[in-house]
């Protein structure tokens, strides 16, 4: 229980990093094409992780079969990781950020549903209630004004973003499986390295690459590669050894809440009443799962 509590605190920190980095990335993307940005971001993160792995390799703490299995699992998770980012990026070309945020958030209810179908392991009732509350909260937080009336009129961008949500759900579920018997460090470097290779092999033909060499772009690459990729995805990978995929998805729903808080502090962006209720529902959904009443006779 202590291990799980610590792991879920790490996931809260990961959600904060993901959410806080949104403002930095959004500003940088005005000066650099998206897939090129992702290629450099994931490549730098892979370099950071390889440097951290050198002492472990020298110490020979792992046998080759263990390393191989961890690398294979990381490559499998990396395919879903890159696909999720790619679908989301191309979807944003034709839909609003609000629609993208809502449709991407569909991974929250998808994780327990797909997990029950694939692994035949149904989530607990309290987790289902928490996930439902967080999903409704995500809708209220991200859908504003006319977006609410258009979200069910699915176009190409919407379908691509739904594909993004499916990929992120499978990424969380695959990490739960591959980290069960794998080495977190090797799983993490393999998944991020796979995403880097896929981004580097696609940015030159899937989009028109461009970059303006500003300090904002360099700052965004530095922050996102080290903290929002190497550290955050490493923390998520480590945490998923100690908690379930459903609880992971639920806690990661805090990302848009932290994104708004960061935007409020840096740019003064206000939050509507409906969006405030949505943020409260996300927090409430997490508390429903995490805070349990004491049982008779037990502390």
C-alpha positions as a printed Julia matrix, in Angstrom:
299×3 Matrix{Float64}:
   0.0     0.0     0.0
   2.86    2.39    0.81
   4.47    1.59   -2.54
   1.21    2.29   -4.36
   0.63    5.54   -2.5
   4.15    6.71   -3.37
   3.69    5.68   -7.0
   0.45    7.63   -7.28
   2.1    10.7    -5.78
   4.69   10.39   -8.54
   1.85   10.26  -11.09
   0.48   13.53   -9.64
   3.91   15.11  -10.22
   3.96   13.65  -13.75
   0.54   15.17  -14.43
   1.81   18.52  -13.21
   4.85   18.36  -15.52
   2.71   17.38  -18.52
   0.21   20.14  -17.78
   2.81   22.82  -17.0
   4.75   22.1   -20.19
   1.69   22.74  -22.37
   2.18   26.52  -22.34
   5.87   26.18  -23.25
   5.16   23.77  -26.11
   2.27   25.85  -27.47
   4.49   28.93  -27.69
   7.36   26.98  -29.3
   5.16   25.45  -32.01
   4.7    28.87  -33.59
   8.38   28.7   -34.59
   8.89   25.0   -35.37
   6.87   22.31  -37.17
   5.27   19.75  -34.89
   6.85   16.45  -35.91
  10.28   18.06  -36.13
   9.77   19.36  -32.61
   8.78   15.87  -31.44
  11.75   14.27  -33.21
  14.24   16.55  -31.45
  12.38   16.31  -28.14
  12.37   12.51  -28.08
  15.93   12.28  -29.43
  17.3    14.54  -26.7
  15.34   12.61  -24.08
  16.8     9.35  -25.38
  20.29   10.84  -25.07
  19.61   11.9   -21.46
  18.43    8.39  -20.59
  21.35    6.65  -22.3
  23.77    8.77  -20.26
  21.94    7.7   -17.11
  22.12    4.04  -18.15
  25.91    3.96  -18.53
  26.58    3.28  -14.82
  24.02    0.46  -14.82
  25.58   -1.12  -17.89
  29.05   -0.91  -16.39
  27.83   -2.51  -13.17
  26.23   -5.33  -15.18
  23.31   -5.52  -12.79
  21.05   -7.12  -15.42
  21.41  -10.27  -17.51
  20.99  -10.0   -21.26
  17.62  -11.88  -21.35
  16.19   -9.39  -18.79
  17.49   -6.42  -20.77
  16.22   -7.85  -24.06
  12.71   -8.44  -22.69
  12.61   -4.94  -21.23
  13.75   -3.39  -24.52
  11.19   -5.37  -26.51
   8.42   -4.28  -24.15
   9.59   -0.67  -24.37
   9.54   -0.76  -28.18
   5.97   -2.1   -28.07
   4.87    0.72  -25.73
   6.79    3.27  -27.81
   4.72    2.45  -30.9
   1.54    3.52  -29.08
   3.3     6.52  -27.54
   4.34    7.95  -30.9
   1.06    7.05  -32.61
  -0.86    8.93  -29.91
   1.2    12.08  -30.38
   1.03   11.81  -34.19
  -2.76   11.33  -34.33
  -3.27   14.2   -31.92
  -0.98   16.5   -33.92
  -2.62   15.89  -37.28
  -6.07   16.07  -35.73
  -5.3    19.56  -34.41
  -4.94   20.79  -37.98
  -8.71   20.74  -38.5
 -10.31   20.9   -35.02
 -10.1    23.29  -32.1
  -7.82   22.73  -29.09
 -10.93   22.38  -26.92
 -12.28   19.54  -29.06
  -8.84   17.95  -29.11
  -8.59   18.14  -25.33
 -11.99   16.53  -24.86
 -11.48   13.75  -27.41
  -7.97   12.99  -26.13
  -9.47   12.7   -22.65
 -11.52    9.75  -23.84
  -8.55    7.58  -22.88
  -9.71    7.92  -19.24
 -12.84    5.73  -19.63
 -11.18    3.69  -22.41
  -8.44    2.32  -20.13
 -10.74    0.32  -17.81
 -13.0    -0.72  -20.72
 -10.17   -1.95  -22.97
  -8.35   -3.42  -19.98
 -11.41   -5.46  -19.05
 -11.73   -6.74  -22.64
  -8.05   -7.48  -23.24
  -6.93   -8.7   -19.82
 -10.36   -9.87  -18.59
  -9.88   -7.98  -15.36
 -12.75   -5.68  -14.48
 -11.98   -2.52  -12.47
 -13.44   -2.04   -9.01
 -16.8    -0.28   -8.67
 -15.24    2.69   -6.89
 -12.74    3.05   -9.75
 -15.57    3.04  -12.31
 -17.34    5.82  -10.37
 -14.12    7.83  -10.14
 -13.36    7.4   -13.85
 -16.91    8.44  -14.8
 -16.66   11.59  -12.65
 -13.27   12.47  -14.14
 -14.53   11.9   -17.71
 -17.48   14.25  -17.16
 -15.12   16.74  -15.55
 -12.8    16.56  -18.56
 -15.75   17.36  -20.86
 -16.81   20.37  -18.78
 -13.23   21.61  -18.5
 -12.37   21.41  -22.2
 -15.65   22.0   -24.07
 -16.63   25.64  -24.29
 -19.39   27.51  -26.14
 -20.18   26.27  -29.63
 -17.69   23.43  -29.31
 -20.26   21.54  -27.26
 -22.7    21.46  -30.14
 -20.12   20.4   -32.74
 -18.21   17.7   -30.87
 -20.48   14.88  -32.01
 -20.24   15.89  -35.69
 -17.16   13.78  -36.28
 -14.9    14.89  -39.12
 -11.42   13.73  -40.13
  -9.7    15.64  -37.34
 -12.1    14.26  -34.74
 -11.55   10.68  -35.88
  -7.78   11.14  -35.79
  -7.99   12.49  -32.24
 -10.19    9.57  -31.17
  -7.41    7.37  -32.56
  -5.02    9.35  -30.35
  -7.14    8.53  -27.27
  -7.18    4.84  -28.2
  -3.37    4.84  -28.6
  -2.82    6.56  -25.26
  -5.12    4.03  -23.59
  -3.14    1.15  -25.09
   0.1     2.88  -24.09
  -0.98    2.93  -20.44
  -2.19   -0.67  -20.62
   0.97   -1.88  -22.37
   3.16   -0.19  -19.74
   1.22   -1.98  -17.01
   2.04   -5.3   -18.66
   5.65   -4.77  -19.78
   6.78   -3.21  -16.49
   5.45   -6.14  -14.47
   8.63   -8.14  -15.02
  10.85   -5.63  -16.79
  13.53   -3.13  -15.84
  12.02    0.36  -15.77
  15.16    2.1   -17.04
  15.45   -0.07  -20.16
  11.7     0.0   -20.83
  11.73    3.79  -20.66
  14.73    4.32  -22.94
  13.29    1.86  -25.46
   9.85    3.49  -25.63
  11.23    7.01  -25.96
  13.91    5.89  -28.43
  11.24    4.2   -30.55
   9.17    7.39  -30.58
  12.3     9.37  -31.55
  13.07    7.05  -34.49
   9.5     7.14  -35.75
   9.32   10.95  -35.48
  12.69   11.39  -37.19
  11.65    9.1   -40.04
   8.35   10.92  -40.67
   8.78   14.66  -40.08
  10.42   15.28  -43.47
   7.53   13.86  -45.55
   4.45   14.0   -43.29
   4.66   17.77  -42.94
   6.61   20.73  -44.32
   9.46   21.0   -41.8
  10.48   24.46  -40.65
  12.19   26.01  -37.64
  13.05   29.53  -36.51
  16.02   29.3   -34.17
  14.69   31.29  -31.22
  15.53   30.97  -27.55
  11.93   29.88  -26.95
  12.39   26.83  -29.18
  15.67   25.85  -27.5
  14.12   26.38  -24.06
  11.11   24.22  -24.98
  13.35   21.44  -26.29
  15.43   21.51  -23.12
  12.47   21.53  -20.74
  10.33   18.98  -22.57
  13.14   16.54  -23.36
  14.52   16.36  -19.83
  11.49   16.94  -17.61
   8.34   16.29  -19.68
   9.76   13.25  -21.5
  12.76   11.57  -19.86
  11.73   12.28  -16.26
   7.93   12.32  -16.6
   7.58    9.21  -18.77
  10.2     7.5   -16.61
   8.15    8.36  -13.53
   4.98    7.06  -15.17
   6.75    3.83  -16.19
   8.11    3.35  -12.66
   4.75    4.13  -11.05
   2.86    1.65  -13.23
   4.84   -1.18  -11.66
   3.09   -0.3    -8.42
  -0.46    0.7    -9.37
  -3.11   -0.22  -11.91
  -3.68    1.18  -15.38
  -7.14    2.46  -14.38
  -5.76    4.44  -11.45
  -2.96    5.76  -13.67
  -5.44    7.08  -16.25
  -7.53    8.64  -13.51
  -4.62   10.53  -11.93
  -3.27   11.65  -15.32
  -6.65   13.37  -15.82
  -5.15   16.11  -13.64
  -3.08   17.25  -16.62
  -5.61   19.82  -17.97
  -6.16   21.12  -14.43
  -2.45   21.78  -14.0
  -2.32   23.19  -17.54
  -4.92   25.79  -16.62
  -3.21   26.6   -13.3
   0.08   27.19  -15.12
  -1.63   29.32  -17.75
  -3.38   31.3   -15.01
  -0.09   32.01  -13.22
   1.87   32.88  -16.38
  -0.75   34.57  -18.57
  -3.67   35.35  -16.24
  -6.1    33.1   -18.15
  -9.4    32.83  -16.27
 -11.58   29.75  -15.91
 -15.34   29.75  -16.51
 -17.81   28.46  -13.94
 -18.47   25.31  -15.99
 -14.76   24.62  -16.38
 -14.27   25.12  -12.63
 -16.96   22.51  -11.97
 -15.16   20.21  -14.42
 -11.86   20.62  -12.57
 -13.64   19.91   -9.29
 -15.17   16.73  -10.74
 -11.73   15.5   -11.84
 -10.36   16.08   -8.35
 -13.49   14.5    -6.86
 -13.14   11.42   -9.04
  -9.58   10.92   -7.8
 -10.59   11.44   -4.17
 -13.41    8.9    -4.53
 -10.84    6.26   -5.45
  -8.01    7.33   -3.16
  -9.82    8.22    0.08
 -11.62    5.23    1.52
 -13.75    5.17    4.69
 -12.32    3.06    7.56
 -13.73   -0.45    7.94
 -15.1    -1.6    11.32
 -12.31   -2.92   13.52
  -9.55   -1.55   11.26
  -7.58    1.72   11.53
